[in-house]
Amino acid sequence: MRPENPRGIRNFNPGNIRHAKGVRWQGQAEVQTDPEFVQFNGPRWGIRALARVLITYQDKRRAGDGSRIDTVREIIERWAPPNENDTKAYVATVSRVLGVGSDDAVVDVYNFETMRDLVIAIVRHENGPGSLPGGVWYGDPIIADGLSLAGVVRGAQHGQAAGDQA
């Protein structure tokens, strides 16, 4: 991995998931040299982790008003809190990529195409534009593999994701 690549790409953690006490991720590298962010064995594992977090948000967490986390604003406010990020800009970017309003459309993270676009938007926002055509870091096969590891597959119905373990 080239040292000039962003930290999330070097760590195979394109969502920049932080270490959490007691959490061990599937595909997590045995040796963790980054004190803040999880390091994975390959990009598919980091994409899997990102998708699992988004699924957990929608299925088990609640927005500030007590509703499900299922709009772009609610997802990104949870993912990238304002004390660490320009959340307003992040929401605008992700809404634009998904082609939906920030508050008026339900984002179904079990829908493969929706999750793929959401993951691509988060990865690009977290790491800047990649070197592949379209400014992405990973091609469709790697993203599809990571989503499949998370239980999000083309053609699956809502709620058909694999188990909810980290």
C-alpha positions in Angstrom: 0.0 0.0 0.0 1.4 3.4 -1.0 2.1 5.7 2.0 0.5 8.6 0.1 -2.8 6.9 0.1 -5.3 8.1 2.7 -5.3 6.4 6.1 -8.6 4.7 5.5 -7.3 3.1 2.3 -4.0 2.1 3.8 -5.9 0.4 6.7 -8.3 -1.3 4.3 -10.9 0.6 6.4 -12.4 3.0 3.9 -15.2 4.1 6.3 -12.7 5.0 9.0 -14.3 2.8 11.7 -12.7 3.6 15.0 -11.7 0.9 17.5 -14.4 0.1 20.0 -13.7 -1.7 23.3 -14.6 -5.4 23.1 -15.3 -5.3 19.3 -13.4 -7.7 17.0 -14.4 -7.5 13.4 -14.5 -10.3 10.9 -11.5 -9.8 8.6 -9.7 -7.6 11.2 -5.9 -7.7 10.8 -4.2 -9.6 13.7 -1.7 -6.8 14.3 -3.3 -3.4 14.9 -0.7 -0.6 14.5 -3.2 2.3 14.2 -4.3 3.3 17.7 -7.5 5.0 16.5 -8.8 3.1 13.5 -9.4 -0.6 12.8 -7.2 -2.2 10.3 -8.5 -5.0 8.1 -6.9 -7.8 6.0 -8.2 -6.4 2.8 -10.7 -3.8 1.4 -13.6 -6.2 1.2 -13.5 -6.7 5.0 -13.5 -2.9 5.5 -16.5 -2.5 3.2 -18.2 -5.4 5.0 -17.7 -3.6 8.3 -19.0 -0.3 6.9 -22.1 -2.1 5.6 -22.7 -3.9 8.9 -22.6 -0.6 10.8 -25.1 0.9 8.4 -27.4 -2.1 8.8 -27.1 -1.9 12.6 -28.1 1.8 12.4 -31.2 1.0 10.5 -32.2 -2.1 12.5 -31.2 -1.3 16.1 -30.4 2.3 16.6 -32.7 5.3 16.8 -32.4 8.9 15.5 -32.6 11.9 17.8 -36.4 12.0 17.5 -36.8 8.3 18.4 -37.5 7.2 14.8 -35.6 4.6 12.8 -32.4 5.8 11.2 -33.5 5.6 7.6 -32.9 8.9 5.9 -29.6 10.3 4.5 -29.4 12.9 7.2 -30.1 10.4 10.1 -27.5 8.0 8.7 -24.8 10.5 8.2 -25.4 12.4 11.5 -24.8 9.0 13.2 -21.9 8.1 11.0 -20.1 11.4 11.0 -21.2 13.5 14.1 -20.7 17.3 13.8 -18.1 17.4 16.6 -15.7 15.6 14.1 -17.0 16.4 10.7 -18.8 19.0 8.5 -21.9 16.9 8.7 -24.0 19.3 6.7 -21.6 19.0 3.7 -21.4 15.2 4.2 -25.2 14.9 4.1 -25.4 17.1 1.0 -22.8 15.0 -0.8 -24.4 11.7 0.0 -27.9 12.9 -0.9 -26.6 14.1 -4.3 -24.9 10.7 -4.9 -28.1 8.8 -4.0 -30.3 11.2 -5.9 -32.6 11.7 -2.9 -33.4 14.5 -0.5 -31.7 14.4 2.8 -34.9 14.0 4.8 -37.7 13.0 2.5 -36.7 9.5 1.3 -36.3 6.3 3.1 -32.8 4.8 2.4 -33.1 0.9 2.5 -29.7 -0.4 3.3 -30.8 -3.9 2.4 -31.2 -2.8 -1.2 -28.0 -3.7 -3.0 -27.9 -0.8 -5.3 -28.7 1.7 -2.6 -26.1 0.3 -0.2 -23.5 0.2 -3.0 -24.1 3.9 -3.8 -24.2 4.8 -0.1 -20.9 2.9 0.6 -19.2 4.5 -2.5 -20.3 8.0 -1.3 -19.0 7.4 2.2 -15.7 6.0 1.0 -15.2 8.9 -1.3 -16.1 11.4 1.3 -13.9 9.8 3.9 -10.9 9.3 1.6 -11.2 11.8 -1.2 -11.5 10.8 -4.9 -9.8 7.5 -5.8 -7.7 6.7 -8.9 -10.2 4.5 -10.7 -12.6 5.9 -13.4 -15.4 7.8 -11.7 -13.1 8.8 -8.8 -13.7 5.6 -6.8 -11.2 3.7 -4.8 -12.5 0.2 -5.4 -14.2 -1.4 -8.4 -17.5 -3.1 -8.5 -16.2 -6.6 -7.8 -14.5 -5.6 -4.5 -17.6 -3.6 -3.4 -20.0 -6.4 -4.3 -17.8 -8.9 -2.4 -17.7 -6.7 0.7 -21.5 -6.2 0.6 -22.1 -9.9 0.1 -19.9 -10.6 3.1 -22.3 -8.2 5.0 -25.3 -10.1 3.7 -26.4 -7.5 1.2 -26.7 -9.2 -2.2 -28.4 -8.3 -5.5 -32.0 -9.3 -5.6 -32.4 -9.9 -1.8 -35.5 -8.7 0.0 -35.4 -6.4 3.0 -34.3 -8.1 6.1 -32.3 -10.8 4.3 -28.9 -9.7 5.4 -26.7 -12.3 7.1 -26.3 -12.4 10.9 -25.6 -9.2 12.8 -22.3 -10.0 14.3 -19.4 -7.5 14.1 
